[in-house]
Every structure is written in structure tokens, then in C-alpha cells.
């Protein structure tokens, strides 16, 4: 059944290629960003979950 449905879609061969290209481009961007982030920003991001957020709620 699926075979007949997929054969009736015109240009179905291009969907696999396009999705692979989108994945590779996105993965490359993420890897480049991960390796280009500065050490001080990474350290700041790692401390974020441990910061005390009660200061903001007391100011209101």
C-alpha cells in the first residue's frame, strides 16, 4: 500500500536528498558553534542552574 502511495508522489526521490542536506547543514552549524564558543561564556552557562533566583523575586 505505501509503495503505491509513494510511487504516485512526483519528485519523491528528492525528499531524501533534501532532508539529508538540511541535516548535514544544521549539524555542521551546531558543531561550528559548539567549538567556537568562548570559555568564559561556557563557564557562565555552566553556573546558570546553580545561581540563586530569589533575588529577582524579592525585588518585586
C-alpha positions as CSV (number, residue, x, y, z in Angstrom):
1,X,0.0,0.0,0.0
2,X,2.7,2.5,1.0
3,X,4.7,1.6,-2.0
4,X,1.9,2.6,-4.4
5,X,1.3,5.9,-2.5
6,X,5.0,6.8,-2.6
7,X,5.2,6.0,-6.3
8,X,2.4,8.3,-7.0
9,X,4.1,11.3,-5.4
10,X,6.1,13.2,-8.0
11,X,9.7,14.1,-7.1
12,X,9.7,11.7,-4.1
13,X,13.4,10.9,-4.8
14,X,14.4,14.4,-4.0
15,X,12.9,14.4,-0.5
16,X,15.6,12.0,0.8
17,X,18.4,14.1,-0.7
18,X,16.9,17.4,0.6
19,X,16.4,16.1,4.1
20,X,19.9,14.8,4.2
21,X,21.3,18.1,3.1
22,X,19.3,20.0,5.7
23,X,20.5,17.7,8.4
24,X,24.2,18.0,7.4
25,X,24.0,21.8,7.2
26,X,22.2,22.0,10.6
27,X,24.6,19.6,12.2
28,X,27.6,21.5,10.8
29,X,26.3,24.8,12.1
30,X,25.8,23.3,15.6
31,X,29.3,21.8,15.7
32,X,30.9,25.0,14.5
33,X,29.0,27.0,17.1
34,X,29.9,24.5,19.9
35,X,33.6,24.7,19.1
36,X,33.6,28.5,18.6
37,X,32.0,29.4,21.9
38,X,34.3,31.3,24.3
39,X,35.5,29.6,27.5
40,X,34.1,32.4,29.7
41,X,30.7,32.1,28.1
42,X,30.7,28.3,28.6
43,X,31.7,28.8,32.3
44,X,28.9,31.3,32.7
45,X,26.4,28.9,31.2
46,X,27.5,26.1,33.4
47,X,26.9,28.2,36.5
48,X,23.4,29.3,35.5
49,X,21.5,26.3,37.1
50,X,23.2,27.0,40.4
51,X,22.6,30.7,40.6
52,X,20.1,31.9,43.3
53,X,17.0,33.3,41.6
54,X,15.4,34.5,44.8
55,X,17.0,37.9,44.4
56,X,14.7,38.8,41.5
57,X,11.5,37.7,43.3
58,X,12.3,39.8,46.4
59,X,12.7,43.0,44.4
60,X,9.0,42.9,43.2
